[in-house]
Amino acid sequence: MMIIPKQYKQILLALFFSLIGGFSSLQAKVLLPAFIGDNMVLQQKEKVKIWGTSSALGKDLQVKTSWNKKSYSAQIDQQVNWVVYLQTPQYGGPYQISIDDGDQLTLNNILIGEVWFCSGQSNMEMPLAGWGEIDNFQQEIKAANYANIRILQIPKATAMQPTTEVKVEAGGWNSVTPQSIPTFSATAYFFAREIYEKTGIPIGLIHSSWGGTIIEAWMSRRALAPFAEYTTKIEKMQHPDPQDKMYKSLTEGPNRPTVLYNAMVKPFVDFKIKGAIWYQGESNADSKDAPYQQLLPALIKDWRQQWNNEKMPFYFVQLANYKEKKTSPQPSSWARLREAQRQTLRLPYTGMAVIADIGDAEDIHPKNKQDVGKRLGWIATNQLYGKKIPYSGPVLADWTIKGNEIQLSFSPMGKKLQLKNTDKLKGSFTIAGADQVFYPAEVKQVGNMLMVSAKEVSSPAAVRYGWADNPDLTLYNDAGIPGSPFRTDDWTKN
């Protein structure tokens, strides 16, 4: 075995990083992760980690920040690595960071604000224009001039083991302009725009998604450990048998457990963020594997552990309405997945945007991404930024059987409950007795309560609302925000 002299080790490592593209070469000596550079946003009021490598082995490296004129010292270790932790102020900028290991490197046009990690499948990935145009895309692109909203696009990648290396597109961080925004996530952009316009806080978006992917691919091995079927599959992935009929599915593509977490999430867990937004679920709707009501909470808990923030906000988009409308109550895998998403709200510091009123029966990629982003943004501006605005539609508070009716009580999450599309009420609410045969229901509103009944059901046991692949939503508040579909036959009273 060839022994590499220590004095050459750092040079070879630097060359290696440069060749694989995992680090961006900003100076001859200092190498930084690809997502640390000019135009980036750093999380406000945090101790932020900045790290990299340097060929100046054995020397002290100095890092100076322009917001407080403070210098930080870091030792370059035998593996040519160095780390500093910078205390960031309240939002503002632009600022500079200078890094000096003998040669000085300056990072310019840095903002202090809020950093959001944006992930999921194709509806998160869907850009303003490109493979799918959103509503009014030309006007939206023309108006996209936000110097204080910065975007970072992560290319698609898979990895069998967790990695710290990642590439970036478009040279790294960029301000939102008509030139930079067309191919970026529309949902993430409109989310950031909503927050920025209401708060004035600079926003940084890290967009890391992949169309058509299952949630298991975005989860770490630790998160999937309680699910035996995935542990077995991961073991087979690590030691595939070419004679196995599933060989190709175990060695190729993004829909394998952990491979997207390893390559597209793990590299960022040392980079401070405010929270995450998530738009995924379509690819799990018909899954026969572990139920989504277990997988989504497991992902959230694990990401919070990975980022070392148990209170990290995690906001997600409930499935839109899609597929052919049914004239009578039918089993619905999409309704079940929406329910799993709604149940995830039991976790603290979560929020859900209901969008089953703005989908498209014939297109799994709804073009109205403006309202999707806004509804996510309303959650953040209310919960995090002190803006007392409605951010949720009506939420079922209680239900009681009264004779041949079921009384539903709601927290309107606005000033009052409202029913819209009243000609479709009978289809949006269904009621059943103990036999679980559901019939279209008559609905009467009494304040913030609804009385639900059907002539076919003399002794009611359960009500379902919006229980379909493509439901008609009729339950809103006075702020125009829809309530989530639900069913009382799987609803636990507090």
Helices and strands as residue ranges (DSSP letters): H 6-20, E 23-25, E 30-33, E 41-43, E 47-54, E 60-65, E 70-75, E 81-87, E 92-100, E 104-120, H 122-125, H 137-142, E 146-153, E 174-176, H 186-199, E 203-209, G 215-218, H 221-224, H 228-238, H 247-251, H 259-264, G 266-268, E 275-279, G 282-284, H 292-306, E 314-317, H 333-343, G 344-346, E 350-353, H 369-383, E 395-402, E 405-411, E 417-419, G 422-424, H 425-428, E 429-432, E 438-440, E 442-446, E 449-453, E 462-465, E 475-477, E 486-487, G 488-490
